[in-house]
Amino acid sequence: MEKRMHFEPLSNWLPAVAEPLLIAGPCGAESLDQLRTTAQGLKDLNKVSLFRAGVWKPRTRPNAFEGRGEEALKWLQEIQKEFGFKITLEVANAQHTELALKYGMDVLWIGARTTANPFSVQEIADVLKGVDIPVMVKNPIHADLQLWVGGIERIYNAGITKIAAIHRGFHFYGKTKYRNKPLWQLPIELRTLFPDLPIICDPSHISGNRELIPSVAQKALDLGMNGLMIESHSNPAVALSDAEQQLTPQQLNELIAKLVIRTQSSVDMLSSNKLDELRKIIDEIDDELINVLKKRQQIIEEIGVYKKDHNITIFQLDRWQEILRTRGQWADKIGLSRQHIEKICQLLHEESIRVQNDLMNN
C-alpha cells in the first residue's frame, strides 16, 4: 500500500454497542407495514444495532422485485423515529447516495455488484466527500481481492475513515452447497492488509438458505470477524426477494443464543502459556518444513536441467496424475485430509513448473 490507512473502530460509530455487531432486517423494504412488523420483532430482541433493508435491489433479470426506491426511504425514516434504530441500506450510484443522505440514513453499504465496478464506486465516493457517514464495502461478486481493496481505498480517499468490509461470499461456477462460496482465505488476506479494518460477515448471502446460516455465522465469529449481517423478515414465506435465506426475528434470536463468542486471547495465564508452547512447536515444525521444501526445489532444478538437456517437455501428465493419486492415498493412510494434501500438491506443482520453465528459458 502506498500509505497506511487508519480505520475507526466500530465503537466510534455505535458507542453503546459491544462486538460482535449485529445488523438485521429484511432483504427488501416492501411496505411500511412489513418494515414496522419486522422492526418490532427485532427491537424486542434487544440485540440488533443496525436495521437493514434494501431500497434499490439490483436483480439479474428484469421484472423481478427491484425495491421501492425513494418511497421506501420515507418508510425507513418512520422506522428510525418509531423504534430508535439506526438504519443502513445499499447504494449503487450517485443518485442513490444523494437520496440516502437527504433522508438521513445512518450507514451506507456498497453491494457486491457495485464494488466490481470502480467507476460506480468512485461516483459514490465523489458524493461522499466532506460527509461524515460510515460506509461498508461488500466484496465483489468474483474472488478479486484487489477490487475489494480498491473499493475500500476509493471511499477512504473521499475522507471517510468509518469503513467496514462485508464478506458475503463469491460467485462460483459449479456445484456447491452455498449460494456464494465463502472462500474464507480472502477476508483473512484483507485483514492481513488492514489489521484495524472491521470485517462483518453476511451469512445470508453466503448460505442462500436458512439451514446453513448458523454454521456460517459461527465460522465467521471463530475467525474473529467483528459482526454479522443477517436478513430477517416478519414472514419470510411471503417475501418478495430471497425468501429462502431470511429468518423470522424469533429464529434469529434462537440462532444468536447458540453462537459461541470467542476472544482473541485468553486471560488465563496457564492457558496462555500452553498456547505459547504449542506455537513454538509449530514454529520449529515450519522451520523444518521450509528446509525440506528447499531440498525439494534443488531436486526440481536438477530435473529441469535434465529435461532441458534431453529436450523433454516440462509438464508430464502421467507423472502429475501419479503424484495426485499416491499423495492422496498416503494422506488417507495417516488420517490427513486428501483434499488438503491435493491443494498443497497443486501449489508445489505450480512452483515446479515455474522453476523448470525459468531454467528452460535461460
ABEGO torsion letter per residue (X at the ends): XABBBBBBBAAAABAABBOBBBBBEBABBABAAAAAAAAAAAAAAGABABBBBBABBBBABBGBBAEAEAAAAAAAAAAAAAAGBBBBBBBABAAAAAAAAAAGBABBBBBAAAAABAAAAAAAAAAABGBBBBBBBBBBABBBAAAAAAAAAAAAAAGBABBBBBBAEBBBBEBBABABBAGAAAAAAAAAABAABBBBBBAAAAAGBAAAAAAAAAAAAAAGBABBBBBBBABAAABABGAAABBBAAAAAAAAAABBBBBABBABAAAAAAAAAAAAAAAAAAAAAAAAAAAAAAAAAAAAAAAAAAGBBABBAAAAAAAAAAAAAAAAAAGBBAAAAAAAAAAAAAAAAAAAAAAAAX
